Amino acid sequence: MTDGASKGKILEIDGLQVSYGAVQAVKQLNLDIGAGEIVALIGTNGSGKTTTLRSISGLVANTRGRIRFAGADITKLAPHRIVGLGISQVPEGRGIFPDLTVLENLRLGAYVRRDKAEIEADIRRMYRLFPRLEERKKQAAGTMSGGEQQMLAIARALMARPKLLLLDEPSMGLAPLVVKEIYAAIRQINQDGVSVLLVEQNAKMALGAAHRGYVMETGRIVVQGTAAELKSNDVVKSVYLGSTV
């Protein structure tokens, strides 16, 4: 855990429950993130990970529970207000605007801001984080490779200057070398002061980057602990890390 994590909790989720009709996707979920932490949320498809992220972002309504960000209750806030407070999400599938250029996508990421000079400075900072984006700044985003699109999606989310970045399956469908590059950027983003909630099926990569983690099954947290504790947990090793005890 980083020194920053000891300063307090940036996100606290208490008793979260989310239903789609009669189906409970998330059941009494409790989760927190310390300031300066990378926290991994791992689990199989359908376990409720993406629904949890969408609840934090205000994209789906919860039926019970409370979500607090930096001490403020954000449970019922609209998504654009949550972004304005300092939470950005990179959705599964990236969600970029394929017909717009890389530069246009980045500028759209700063739609909640009015500080034009600082926006341009942040675009240059994104180019330093992901040099390939500068090389392709005039290129239509939809014509880039999957890895480049993922870099753009992360950079666009950072343009809102979040305090907390939500990442949904950032390694999905990418070549191993590209995944390493993405994860190096995630570590750098965290070192720059942004807390991260990382949803992944690639448990090995996620726990390699995270300070702590939660394992989710059928809408519930079933195991939690430091990254080291989860990597040595027999169930996590056999089910999620591809190794037997």
HUVENHU-V905205 format. One record per pair of residues at least 6 apart in sequence whose C-alpha atoms are under 7 Angstrom apart, sorted by sequence separation. I is the first residue (numbers start at 1). J is the second residue. If there is no record, write none. Layout:
[[I	J] [I	J]]
This chain:
[[18	24] [19	25] [33	39] [54	60] [55	61] [67	73] [68	74] [127	133] [190	196] [200	206] [215	221] [216	222] [230	236] [231	237] [237	243] [238	244] [18	25] [19	26] [55	62] [67	74] [127	134] [214	221] [215	222] [237	244] [238	245] [18	26] [41	49] [67	75] [97	105] [141	149] [171	179] [215	223] [17	26] [18	27] [66	75] [110	119] [214	223] [215	224] [16	26] [17	27] [214	224] [16	27] [17	28] [56	67] [213	224] [214	225] [234	245] [16	28] [17	29] [213	225] [15	28] [16	29] [212	225] [213	226] [15	29] [16	30] [212	226] [213	227] [14	29] [15	30] [211	226] [212	227] [14	30] [211	227] [13	30] [14	31] [106	123] [210	227] [13	31] [12	31] [13	32] [58	77] [133	152] [12	32] [58	78] [59	79] [150	170] [207	227] [11	32] [12	33] [58	79] [130	151] [11	33] [26	48] [57	79] [187	209] [9	32] [10	33] [11	34] [25	48] [9	33] [10	34] [9	34] [10	35] [57	82] [8	34] [9	35] [8	35] [147	174] [6	34] [7	35] [84	112] [146	174] [5	34] [126	155] [165	194] [5	35] [164	194] [165	195] [166	196] [167	197] [168	198] [169	199] [4	35] [5	36] [102	133] [147	178] [163	194] [164	195] [165	196] [166	197] [167	198] [168	199] [169	200] [4	36] [5	37] [162	194] [163	195] [164	196] [165	197] [166	198] [167	199] [168	200] [169	201] [2	36] [102	136] [103	137] [2	37] [102	137] [103	138] [1	37] [101	137] [102	138] [101	138] [102	139] [122	159] [203	240] [204	241] [101	139] [102	140] [203	241] [101	140] [102	141] [100	140] [101	141] [99	140] [100	141] [98	140] [99	141] [18	61] [98	141] [99	142] [18	62] [19	63] [97	141] [98	142] [17	62] [18	63] [16	62] [17	63] [17	64] [109	156] [16	64] [17	65] [109	157] [112	160] [15	64] [16	65] [106	155] [110	159] [15	65] [16	66] [106	156] [109	159] [110	160] [14	65] [15	66] [105	156] [109	160] [14	66] [13	66] [14	67] [106	159] [13	67] [12	67] [13	68] [12	68] [94	150] [129	185] [11	68] [12	69] [96	153] [11	69] [10	69] [11	70] [94	153] [10	70] [9	70] [90	153] [90	154] [90	157] [89	157] [88	157] [88	162] [86	161] [87	162] [86	162] [87	163] [88	164] [89	165] [90	166] [91	167] [92	168] [86	163] [87	164] [88	165] [89	166] [90	167] [91	168] [92	169] [86	164] [87	165] [88	166] [89	167] [90	168] [53	166] [50	168] [49	199] [36	190] [36	193] [38	195] [39	196] [40	197] [41	198] [42	199] [44	201] [36	194] [37	195] [38	196] [39	197] [40	198] [41	199] [42	200] [43	201] [36	195] [37	196] [38	197] [39	198] [40	199] [41	200] [42	201] [35	195] [42	203] [40	206] [40	207] [47	216] [40	210] [47	217] [48	218] [39	210] [47	218] [48	219] [38	210] [39	211] [40	212] [41	213] [42	214] [43	215] [46	218] [47	219] [38	211] [39	212] [40	213] [41	214] [42	215] [43	216] [37	211] [38	212] [39	213] [40	214] [41	215] [42	216] [43	217] [41	216] [29	220] [27	219] [28	220] [29	221] [26	219] [27	220] [25	219] [26	220] [1	211]]
